[in-house]
Amino acid sequence: MSEVVYTSTVHIDRIKGPLRIARLPGESQPVAFSAHGAIAEHYKIDPAQLTEPHAATLDYVVAATAS
């Protein structure tokens, strides 16, 4: 069996609706996640009603796999 090399410790606070604030290793400032555009529409959220649209977690996953 392989040895565990790294365990990521992440803390996420849900603020309101889709807005979440994450504290991630390696980041000096909290990172905001939310919804926007087509992602908001998929979840039946009117994008015009989002007070703070931000990248969704899906956007971060896609960016991470593209690097």
C-alpha positions in Angstrom: 0.0 0.0 0.0 1.2 3.5 -0.9 2.2 6.1 1.7 0.0 9.2 2.0 2.1 12.1 0.7 -0.3 15.0 1.3 -3.6 15.7 2.9 -5.3 18.9 1.9 -7.0 20.8 4.8 -9.8 23.1 3.4 -12.4 25.0 5.3 -15.6 26.1 3.5 -18.3 28.5 4.9 -21.7 28.7 3.1 -22.6 32.4 3.2 -26.0 32.5 1.3 -27.4 30.6 -1.6 -24.6 29.4 -3.8 -22.0 31.8 -2.3 -19.3 30.0 -0.3 -16.0 31.2 1.0 -13.1 28.7 1.1 -9.8 28.8 2.9 -7.3 26.9 0.8 -3.7 25.9 1.5 -1.3 28.1 -0.3 -3.7 31.0 -0.6 -3.3 34.0 1.7 -6.8 35.2 1.1 -10.1 33.3 1.2 -11.5 32.2 -2.2 -15.1 32.9 -3.2 -17.1 30.2 -5.0 -20.6 30.8 -6.3 -22.5 30.4 -9.6 -22.8 32.4 -12.8 -24.5 32.4 -16.2 -25.4 28.9 -17.4 -24.4 27.2 -14.2 -26.9 29.5 -12.2 -29.6 28.8 -14.8 -29.0 25.0 -14.5 -29.7 25.3 -10.8 -32.8 27.4 -11.4 -31.1 30.6 -10.1 -31.8 33.8 -12.0 -28.2 35.1 -12.8 -29.5 38.7 -12.5 -30.4 37.9 -8.9 -26.9 36.9 -7.9 -25.5 39.7 -5.8 -22.0 38.1 -6.0 -21.4 35.9 -9.1 -18.1 34.1 -8.9 -16.5 31.1 -10.5 -18.1 27.8 -9.6 -16.2 24.9 -8.1 -16.6 23.2 -11.6 -14.6 26.1 -13.1 -11.7 25.4 -10.7 -11.8 21.7 -11.4 -11.6 22.4 -15.2 -8.8 24.9 -14.7 -6.9 22.4 -12.5 -7.1 19.6 -15.0 -6.2 21.9 -17.9 -2.8 22.8 -16.4 
